[in-house]
Amino acid sequence: MVSIVASIFLLNGLLPAPRHAPRWFDLEIAGYRLSFDVSHGDVAVIDPKTRYMLIRNIECDGADITLLLTKDRYEVDGMGVGIPAFSKDLTNKDMQAKEKPLPNLQTGKGISIGDDIQEVMSKLGAPSKRFMTGNRHQFANLLYSWLKGKGIEADLYEETYVFKADRLIEILFTKGPDHGYSDMAVFAPKAKDAVKKRKGD
């Protein structure tokens, strides 16, 4: 039977991290959660001061969830999010980004945009994988992966921290079913495609 406290968390979409979750496991970026329920749906906002964008994309009735904090307009546009004064065809997008202040640019674990790689690793520990992306290999990526559960009911949680010149510029959290592979980018489909198309600036 679910306790009263757990019921309150469930109703508010604030269920705490699973009991045996790894040290780095997190569910929050910039005040938004990697969740899907009546109060946690698709979101696309642009912070008017920093121009950072927060995207929460829900697919497959909540089986795939993407939570992304970035300034990369090409990546966001490639995810099917219309960006005013940038996207060529706003009418052909799944959702439109709207200006709204973000409360912060950090995760629930206190990882902030602008942190260096060592700061992040000191808080989260060693990543599952470390790799470079970009057409000049200018982006360093720390990937943390955790498979929760077994078999067809298993969920794959991943967190990717992207750095340029040793400073954190992008944070991506995803949750999705395990497909029997865990490599550099087992992201939700749209985010995965968008990362492949990342511009080299």
C-alpha positions in Angstrom: 0.0 0.0 0.0 1.3 3.5 -0.9 2.0 5.6 2.1 0.3 9.0 2.6 3.7 10.8 2.0 4.3 8.9 -1.2 0.8 9.6 -2.4 1.4 13.4 -1.9 4.6 13.1 -3.9 2.9 11.2 -6.7 0.0 13.7 -6.9 2.5 16.5 -7.3 4.8 14.8 -9.7 7.6 15.0 -7.1 8.4 11.4 -6.4 11.9 11.2 -5.0 14.8 9.3 -6.6 14.5 5.5 -6.5 16.0 3.9 -3.5 19.0 2.3 -5.3 19.6 5.1 -7.8 23.2 6.0 -8.5 24.8 9.1 -6.9 24.5 11.2 -10.0 20.8 10.5 -10.6 18.7 13.6 -11.0 15.2 14.5 -12.3 15.3 18.3 -12.4 16.8 21.0 -14.7 16.1 24.7 -14.3 13.1 24.0 -12.1 11.5 21.5 -14.5 11.2 17.8 -14.0 11.8 14.7 -16.1 8.2 13.6 -15.4 5.0 13.0 -17.2 1.5 13.4 -15.7 -1.3 15.9 -15.7 0.9 18.7 -14.5 4.1 17.7 -16.4 3.6 17.8 -20.2 5.4 19.2 -23.2 7.2 22.5 -22.4 9.2 24.9 -24.6 10.4 28.1 -23.0 13.1 30.7 -23.8 14.6 32.6 -20.9 14.5 36.3 -22.1 17.7 37.3 -20.2 20.1 34.4 -20.9 18.4 33.1 -24.1 18.7 29.6 -22.7 15.9 27.3 -23.8 14.3 24.6 -21.7 12.5 21.8 -23.6 10.5 19.0 -22.2 9.4 16.6 -24.9 7.0 13.7 -24.2 6.6 10.8 -26.6 5.0 7.3 -26.6 2.5 8.3 -23.9 5.3 9.1 -21.5 7.6 6.1 -22.3 10.2 8.5 -23.8 10.9 11.8 -22.0 13.5 14.4 -22.9 14.5 17.3 -20.7 17.0 19.7 -22.4 18.6 23.0 -21.4 20.5 24.6 -24.3 21.2 27.7 -26.3 21.6 25.6 -29.5 18.7 26.8 -31.7 19.5 24.3 -34.5 19.2 21.4 -32.0 15.9 22.7 -30.6 14.5 23.4 -34.1 15.5 19.9 -35.1 13.4 18.5 -32.3 10.3 20.0 -33.8 10.1 23.1 -31.6 9.4 26.4 -33.3 11.6 29.3 -32.3 10.3 32.8 -33.1 12.5 34.8 -35.6 14.6 31.6 -36.2 12.5 28.7 -37.4 11.7 28.9 -41.1 8.2 27.4 -40.7 6.5 27.8 -37.3 3.3 26.2 -38.6 5.0 22.9 -39.2 6.3 22.4 -35.6 5.0 20.2 -32.8 5.2 23.1 -30.3 6.2 26.7 -30.1 8.8 28.1 -27.7 7.6 31.0 -25.6 9.5 33.6 -23.6 9.4 32.9 -19.9 12.0 33.5 -17.2 13.7 30.3 -15.9 14.2 30.2 -12.1 17.9 29.1 -12.6 20.2 27.3 -14.9 21.1 24.3 -12.8 20.1 20.8 -12.0 18.5 19.5 -8.8 22.0 18.3 -7.8 23.4 21.8 -8.1 25.2 21.4 -11.5 25.2 24.8 -13.1 25.7 26.1 -16.6 29.3 27.5 -16.6 30.7 24.8 -14.3 33.9 23.1 -15.5 34.3 19.4 -16.1 36.1 18.7 -12.8 33.4 20.5 -10.8 30.8 18.3 -12.4 32.7 15.1 -11.9 33.5 16.0 -8.3 29.7 16.2 -7.6 28.5 13.3 -9.8 31.4 10.9 -9.9 33.0 9.3 -13.0 30.7 9.2 -16.0 29.6 6.0 -17.8 31.3 7.4 -20.9 33.3 10.4 -22.0 33.4 11.4 -25.7 33.8 14.3 -28.1 31.3 15.7 -30.6 31.1 18.5 -33.1 32.7 18.8 -36.6 36.0 20.0 -34.9 35.5 17.8 -31.8 35.1 20.9 -29.8 32.4 19.6 -27.5 33.3 17.3 -24.5 30.5 15.1 -23.3 30.0 13.3 -20.0 27.4 10.6 -20.3 25.8 9.0 -17.2 23.6 5.9 -17.8 21.5 3.8 -15.5 19.2 0.9 -16.4 16.4 0.7 -13.8 14.6 -2.6 -13.7 14.9 -5.7 -15.9 13.5 -7.0 -19.1 10.7 -5.3 -21.0 9.8 -3.1 -18.0 13.3 -1.6 -17.7 13.8 2.1 -18.0 17.1 3.6 -19.2 17.9 6.9 -17.6 20.7 9.0 -19.1 22.2 12.4 -18.3 24.5 14.1 -20.8 26.6 17.2 -19.8 28.1 19.1 -22.8 31.1 21.3 -22.5 32.9 23.8 -24.7 36.3 25.2 -23.7 35.9 23.3 -20.4 32.6 25.1 -19.5 29.2 23.5 -19.3 26.9 24.8 -22.0 24.2 22.2 -22.3 22.4 19.6 -20.1 20.2 16.7 -21.4 18.2 14.2 -19.3 16.3 11.4 -21.0 14.2 8.5 -19.8 13.2 5.7 -22.2 12.8 1.9 -22.6 16.0 -0.1 -22.9 16.5 -1.3 -26.5 19.4 -3.6 -25.6 22.1 -1.1 -26.2 23.7 1.6 -24.2 26.1 3.8 -26.2 27.1 7.4 -26.5 23.6 8.7 -27.3 20.7 6.6 -26.3 18.5 9.6 -26.3 14.8 10.0 -26.9 14.4 10.0 -30.8 14.1 13.7 -31.5 16.9 14.7 -29.3 19.1 12.0 -30.7 18.5 13.2 -34.3 19.0 16.8 -33.3 22.4 16.1 -31.7 23.6 14.4 -34.9 22.8 17.6 -36.7 24.5 19.9 -34.2 26.2 22.8 -35.9 29.9 23.3 -35.4 29.8 26.9 -34.0 
